[in-house]
Amino acid sequence: MEEAIRLIQRQMALCAEIGERLGTLKAVLRKNEGGRELSRAVKDIESMFAGFSEVEKEQAGFLRTRQQQNMFDFVQAQPASVERDAAMRLLSQVEASQKSLSQELLMAKELLRHSKEFIDYHVNVLAQTRADGPYGRPGSPGAQRSSKMFEANV
């Protein structure tokens, strides 16, 4: 049971650290800082996810030797004790942390999508991409403009 608690605690610590690193990534994306800061934040998160996958592999080996499908089933199968109660609390905390991380990841993906659209827009402006009709999407119905985007004097 001690090994199970140790594995769950490691998962919990990694979830907390990944949450902090995601916060840093989101801050970098919101500020639209240079690529160095973004690549550094992404590398930090990647290393944390690598550590998380190592813990999951360890946990899978642990569960395989005990012939259990998941950690929750293993802990519930143990006789009632203080350690079992502590493990159950830790498991619920890990589950809550993982749900929170899932939400944070969705927000980070949305920020990345907005950053990509921002970059695509500016690349199109710099490349003098022609726009359809009144700035519609390419291929949409509408007359092709004879002038390039932002060419008119205002």
MARDOLUM-85475 format. One record per residue (C-alpha): residue number from 1; residue in one letter; x, y, z. Coordinates in Angstrom, 2 decimals, always signed. Each point is the difference from the previous one (the first is absolute). Layout:
# MARDOLUM-85475
<migu NUM, A, <X, Y, Z>>,
...
***
This chain:
# MARDOLUM-85475
<migu 1, M, <+0.00, +0.00, +0.00>>,
<migu 2, E, <+2.93, +2.33, +0.70>>,
<migu 3, E, <+1.17, -0.32, -3.60>>,
<migu 4, A, <-3.48, +0.85, -1.29>>,
<migu 5, I, <-0.12, +3.11, +2.20>>,
<migu 6, R, <+3.47, +1.01, -1.18>>,
<migu 7, L, <-1.06, -0.33, -3.66>>,
<migu 8, I, <-3.18, +1.99, +0.60>>,
<migu 9, Q, <+1.95, +2.73, +1.80>>,
<migu 10, R, <+2.45, +0.23, -2.91>>,
<migu 11, Q, <-2.95, +0.37, -2.37>>,
<migu 12, M, <-1.44, +2.73, +2.19>>,
<migu 13, A, <+3.31, +1.90, +0.11>>,
<migu 14, L, <+0.39, -0.24, -3.77>>,
<migu 15, C, <-3.57, +1.23, -0.55>>,
<migu 16, A, <+0.72, +3.03, +2.18>>,
<migu 17, E, <+3.25, +0.74, -1.82>>,
<migu 18, I, <-1.59, -0.41, -3.43>>,
<migu 19, G, <-2.73, +2.41, +1.11>>,
<migu 20, E, <+2.64, +2.61, +0.88>>,
<migu 21, R, <+1.77, -0.48, -3.33>>,
<migu 22, L, <-3.29, +0.27, -1.89>>,
<migu 23, G, <-0.61, +3.30, +1.79>>,
<migu 24, T, <+3.38, +1.22, -1.23>>,
<migu 25, L, <-0.80, -1.13, -3.54>>,
<migu 26, K, <-3.35, +1.78, +0.04>>,
<migu 27, A, <+1.64, +3.19, +1.29>>,
<migu 28, V, <+2.55, -0.12, -2.84>>,
<migu 29, L, <-2.77, -0.56, -2.55>>,
<migu 30, R, <-2.08, +2.87, +1.38>>,
<migu 31, K, <+2.94, +2.39, -0.13>>,
<migu 32, N, <+0.92, -1.03, -3.55>>,
<migu 33, E, <+3.65, -0.01, +1.03>>,
<migu 34, G, <+2.77, -1.19, -2.24>>,
<migu 35, G, <+0.47, -3.55, -1.16>>,
<migu 36, R, <+2.79, -0.70, +2.49>>,
<migu 37, E, <-2.28, +0.37, +3.00>>,
<migu 38, L, <-2.66, -2.14, -1.65>>,
<migu 39, S, <+2.41, -2.77, -0.96>>,
<migu 40, R, <+1.48, +0.02, +3.52>>,
<migu 41, A, <-3.47, -0.31, +1.55>>,
<migu 42, V, <-0.92, -2.84, -2.36>>,
<migu 43, K, <+3.25, -1.87, +0.73>>,
<migu 44, D, <-0.69, +0.29, +3.74>>,
<migu 45, I, <-3.45, -1.52, -0.44>>,
<migu 46, E, <+1.31, -2.73, -2.29>>,
<migu 47, S, <+2.52, -1.08, +2.62>>,
<migu 48, M, <-2.76, -0.11, +2.61>>,
<migu 49, F, <-2.19, -2.15, -2.25>>,
<migu 50, A, <+2.95, -2.35, -0.53>>,
<migu 51, G, <+0.27, -0.36, +3.77>>,
<migu 52, F, <-3.73, -0.61, +0.23>>,
<migu 53, S, <+0.18, -2.79, -2.58>>,
<migu 54, E, <+2.83, -1.62, +2.00>>,
<migu 55, V, <-2.19, -0.01, +3.11>>,
<migu 56, E, <-2.87, -1.49, -2.01>>,
<migu 57, K, <+2.27, -2.77, -1.30>>,
<migu 58, E, <+1.11, -0.71, +3.56>>,
<migu 59, Q, <-3.61, -0.05, +1.12>>,
<migu 60, A, <-0.97, -2.35, -2.85>>,
<migu 61, G, <+2.77, -2.42, +1.04>>,
<migu 62, F, <-1.11, +0.24, +3.63>>,
<migu 63, L, <-3.61, -0.77, -0.94>>,
<migu 64, R, <+1.01, -2.81, -2.36>>,
<migu 65, T, <+1.84, -1.81, +2.81>>,
<migu 66, R, <-3.07, +0.32, +2.19>>,
<migu 67, Q, <-2.40, -0.98, -2.81>>,
<migu 68, Q, <-2.08, +3.19, +0.22>>,
<migu 69, Q, <-1.34, +2.22, -2.77>>,
<migu 70, N, <+0.49, +3.37, +1.68>>,
<migu 71, M, <+1.23, +1.53, +3.22>>,
<migu 72, F, <-3.52, +0.72, +1.29>>,
<migu 73, D, <-0.93, -3.70, -0.23>>,
<migu 74, F, <+3.24, -0.99, +1.73>>,
<migu 75, V, <-0.52, +2.41, +2.89>>,
<migu 76, Q, <-3.65, -0.97, +0.43>>,
<migu 77, A, <+0.95, -3.68, +0.12>>,
<migu 78, Q, <+2.25, +0.64, +3.02>>,
<migu 79, P, <-1.33, -0.59, +3.53>>,
<migu 80, A, <-1.28, +3.08, +1.81>>,
<migu 81, S, <+2.85, +1.93, +1.57>>,
<migu 82, V, <+1.38, +3.49, +0.48>>,
<migu 83, E, <+2.30, -0.54, -2.98>>,
<migu 84, R, <-2.93, -1.02, -2.21>>,
<migu 85, D, <-1.94, +3.12, +1.01>>,
<migu 86, A, <+3.04, +2.18, -0.71>>,
<migu 87, A, <+0.45, -1.66, -3.40>>,
<migu 88, M, <-3.68, +0.57, -0.85>>,
<migu 89, R, <+0.30, +3.69, +0.90>>,
<migu 90, L, <+3.14, +0.29, -2.11>>,
<migu 91, L, <-1.71, -1.71, -2.93>>,
<migu 92, S, <-2.90, +2.46, +0.15>>,
<migu 93, Q, <+2.47, +2.90, +0.13>>,
<migu 94, V, <+1.89, -1.37, -3.02>>,
<migu 95, E, <-3.27, -0.37, -1.90>>,
<migu 96, A, <-0.96, +3.60, +0.81>>,
<migu 97, S, <+3.47, +1.21, -1.02>>,
<migu 98, Q, <-0.20, -1.88, -3.29>>,
<migu 99, K, <-3.41, +1.52, -0.77>>,
<migu 100, S, <+1.40, +3.43, +0.77>>,
<migu 101, L, <+3.01, -0.67, -2.24>>,
<migu 102, S, <-2.33, -1.10, -2.75>>,
<migu 103, Q, <-1.79, +3.36, +0.19>>,
<migu 104, E, <+3.32, +1.85, +0.08>>,
<migu 105, L, <+1.17, -1.91, -3.08>>,
<migu 106, L, <-3.19, +0.93, -1.85>>,
<migu 107, M, <+0.60, +3.67, +0.81>>,
<migu 108, A, <+3.64, -0.27, -1.10>>,
<migu 109, K, <-1.10, -1.62, -3.28>>,
<migu 110, E, <-2.44, +2.85, -0.58>>,
<migu 111, L, <+2.75, +2.56, +0.65>>,
<migu 112, L, <+2.27, -1.87, -2.42>>,
<migu 113, R, <-2.75, +0.03, -2.62>>,
<migu 114, H, <-0.44, +3.77, +0.42>>,
<migu 115, S, <+3.77, +0.51, -0.25>>,
<migu 116, K, <+0.10, -2.06, -3.19>>,
<migu 117, E, <-2.83, +2.04, -1.51>>,
<migu 118, F, <+1.79, +3.20, +1.00>>,
<migu 119, I, <+3.20, -1.17, -1.67>>,
<migu 120, D, <-1.84, -1.22, -3.12>>,
<migu 121, Y, <-1.72, +3.36, -0.32>>,
<migu 122, H, <+3.25, +1.94, +0.20>>,
<migu 123, V, <+1.75, -2.35, -2.42>>,
<migu 124, N, <-2.84, +0.59, -2.46>>,
<migu 125, V, <+0.35, +3.76, +0.41>>,
<migu 126, L, <+3.76, -0.16, -0.51>>,
<migu 127, A, <-0.37, -2.34, -2.98>>,
<migu 128, Q, <-2.61, +2.37, -1.47>>,
<migu 129, T, <-2.61, -2.71, -0.30>>,
<migu 130, R, <-3.02, +0.99, -2.02>>,
<migu 131, A, <-3.36, -0.22, +1.74>>,
<migu 132, D, <-3.33, -1.09, -1.46>>,
<migu 133, G, <-2.92, +2.44, -0.06>>,
<migu 134, P, <-0.16, +2.09, +3.13>>,
<migu 135, Y, <+2.77, -1.97, +1.73>>,
<migu 136, G, <-1.75, -3.36, -0.14>>,
<migu 137, R, <+1.67, -3.36, +0.26>>,
<migu 138, P, <+1.85, -1.29, -3.04>>,
<migu 139, G, <-2.28, -1.99, -2.27>>,
<migu 140, S, <-3.17, +1.58, +1.37>>,
<migu 141, P, <-2.46, +1.49, -2.50>>,
<migu 142, G, <+0.73, +3.61, -0.85>>,
<migu 143, A, <+1.85, +2.08, -2.51>>,
<migu 144, Q, <+3.79, -0.11, +0.00>>,
<migu 145, R, <+1.44, +3.35, +1.01>>,
<migu 146, S, <+2.39, +1.59, -2.39>>,
<migu 147, S, <+2.01, +1.58, +2.82>>,
<migu 148, K, <+1.94, -1.70, +2.76>>,
<migu 149, M, <-1.07, +0.07, +3.62>>,
<migu 150, F, <+0.89, +3.31, +1.69>>,
<migu 151, E, <+1.10, +1.57, -3.28>>,
<migu 152, A, <-2.59, +2.79, -0.03>>,
<migu 153, N, <+0.89, +3.37, +1.45>>,
<migu 154, V, <-2.21, +0.95, +2.90>>,
***
